[in-house]
Amino acid sequence: MGWSIPIGTIKGTVVRIHITFLLLLLWIGSAHYTQGGWAAATEGVVFIALLFLCVLLHEFGHVLTARRYGIRTPDITLLPIGGVARLERLPEKPSQELLVALAGPAVNVVIAALLYLALGGFPSSASAEPQNAGVGVLERLASANLFLALFNLIPAFPMDGGRVLRAILASRLGYGRGTQLAATVGQAVAFALGLLGLFGNPLLLFIALFVYLGAASESHAVQMREVSRGVIVSDAMITHFESLSPASVLEDAVRCLLQTTQHEFPVVDGSGRLRGVLTRDDMIRALRDRGPATPVLEVMRADIPVIDRRRNLEEALRLMQENRLPAVGVNDNDGRLVGLVTPENVGEMMMVHAARPDRRMAS
Ligand SMILES: [Zn+2]
């Protein structure tokens, strides 16, 4: 995610703050300042900062629960609309996803309960003294946490509630069907929110769009996974492709690019081993910055894994998604490159699968 500033690493997860969040702090500060001077400005900024600390704790609820199921969590980004914890993959079992999803809102409920306890009971008693700024902030923080818990439990992707709903549906209907149904419910919720937004709060329109897009992308990711589950790599890989040699320069690569429809070019040495992959984007960038005589070895991506052709396609897909790879190489028994799997290639597999739903693609 661009425009994010890393502020530290907590338990192996990098925490980033998006630049727009800092702008929000500035804006809140100045808006409060014009109304009530420095005291009000400080109070406004402290409140928002504390609120985001609560959002961070919420995300760590997800992160620490996911980690119990062996899922790595490289980073958390704090945005003005909340936090996003990146999980490298989805939990395997619906019951695990249910717990990972619920852990976030549960953190907010616990924080609210602790704050109300510290304030000595429910709001009415404390709100009688608005003069006391400290109490005012803590009390607002408590109700904001309750709001966060409820808001996140709206049953629509990408909210936690969407995942809760999917987990419940998936345990009865299977993962693919459960996600489709949850995505449909989510889009209906988005539509209702959008309608409310038209007549009331315009912020709801923004949230509705966010929810609508979230539902669509989640359903796409899960469909890809479902299709790839029963297929072995050699049934789906690309076998007709042009390769470059370690001695090739960018000029050779450009010729290959124009002569074929390929976008990813494997660099293969004399014994048939994959050394890396040169993508079209990297090729064009390097051509502009370094010229046509640049060796491809210097600009290719060298971190491309190879897997055996008998392996499950799902494994290749997971490797690509977790590490944002343009391709995965496929080897024969002697360690020679015999094929490539790319995201586009898996996408075509899905189209074929969708066109003949009666047939199983599994061998
Ligand atoms: Zn959450």
Boltz pocket constraint, residues with backbone or C-beta under 6 A from the ligand:
constraints:
  - pocket:
      binder: B
      contacts: [[A, 58], [A, 59], [A, 62], [A, 83], [A, 101], [A, 104], [A, 105], [A, 152], [A, 160]]
      max_distance: 6.0
